[in-house]
């Protein structure tokens, strides 16, 4: 039987708020026995860095009412009964429909999300008041079957050099699983489609430099044993686990910011709900200066135009997207050949 509710004091910019945690003994991670209250304490412990990374952005909550082995669903708009310190802003989805989406402004809001059985937090790459124009360029390095985290390391290092040549300062975090996420702060002067094209330009340049290790092939059958640069994560309403967000994996891993000089010796399995708070206290937040000097995507858009002129066009969009201008057919290559 679930234990009685507890009230957790949570410090923040507006003072201490009391957040009620019902069923605090509910097991969310069965293998490690981590409870809902344990997760709430984790968010409190990393609260300042968590909000710095994920706050003031539209966010989707990935909720697991019966633990990570049970059913899950996404929440985007605030449910009834949300406290007054949890706000929402209207955002436009790929369908052109507009709807309010949750925003986290302080640690108490994130703890309230845990009360709602949230495990994974998915922030947009744009700010709440300017949701159409990303202020982060994000690139997901996704090791394919036959490769692993160690294969993503040299790809990330070369990607850092690629972005530096384009005038961007890159930051890196573990995905919480097998991959790596590379972010670069940018001025919010371009909409999602432009930022996607900038990501594709960087991905193609990385693929040219590492053709045996990296691929931009959208179709899995064409990727081989390489690291896939997932350019479609740059689309509107496409998100990845936020910095310091837990993941719904058995060992309760956390998507964790790291310094570039840590990368070659990093074991992502070490970064968990149990270990990340101490790491943050002793080593500080590698992303603390993330927004200090945003760059522009102008150089990358120049590369995009160069590639267009040489015959490289648009790449496929996700299957649930409306048909986009210049998009190639959304047909799996092996099926297209049969046709």
Buried (B, 14 or more C-beta within 10 A) or exposed (E): EEBEEBEBEBBBEEEEBEBEBBBBBBBBBEEBEBBBBBBBBBBBBBBBBBBBBBBBBBBBBBBBEEBBBEEBEEBBBBEEEBEEBBBBBEBBEBEEEEEBBBBBBBBBBBBBBBBBBBBBBBBBBBBBEEBEBBBBBBBBBBBBEEBEBEBBBBBBBBBBEBBEEBBBBBBBBBBBBBBBBBBBBBEBBBEBBBBBBBBBBBBBBBBEBBEEBBBBBBBEEEBBEBBBBBBBBBBBBBBBBBBBBBBBBEBBBBBBBBEEEEBEEBEBBBBBBBBBBEBBEEEEBBBEEBEEEBBBBBBBBEBBEEBBEEEBEBBBBEEEBEEBEEBEEBEBEEEEEEE
